[in-house]
Amino acid sequence: MTAKIAIELDDSHREFAEKIVKDGLYPSISSVVQAGIEQMMQNDDVPADALAGMADEIRRRMELPKDQWIPLEGDTMFEEVRALIRQKKLEKQNGI
């Protein structure tokens, strides 16, 4: 049994779904969405609760040795985080 519902996709998700339908990988955008949901249902690593998954990741990172932590000062923390993000984006763009 199927049910007809309306969903909203941001532009990048819509464009991707349209592209893979156009490329013949799926017959419709509904099929793309259904395949994504089916994959999540079958994937045992997906936490039932997003916050539980986030909490697990925080715990995992807290267990890292202190030398793997990124030192951040309270007054400049946000500026430092933004700089790290910019650096990661540049590395990704340059294939590093």
C-alpha positions, 0 to 999 in steps of 0.5 A: 500500500502506498500513500500520497504525501507532499514533501519539501526538498532543498534545491540541491536535494531536488536537483540531485534527485532529478539528475539521477531520475534523468540518468535512469537510475530511478523511475521517479523522485518518489522512488529516490526518496523511498530508496533513501528511507529504505536504506536508513531502515536497513542500516543498523548504524543509524541511531533511532534518535539523532541526539543519541547519535550526536551524544555517542559521537561526543563521547567518542571524541571525549575519549581521544587522547588530549594531544588530538584535541584542538585547543581553543581559547574562550575569547577567540573560539568562534574565530578559530573554529571559522578559520579551521573550517575555511582551512578544511574547505580550501584543503577539500577544494585543492584535493588535499 
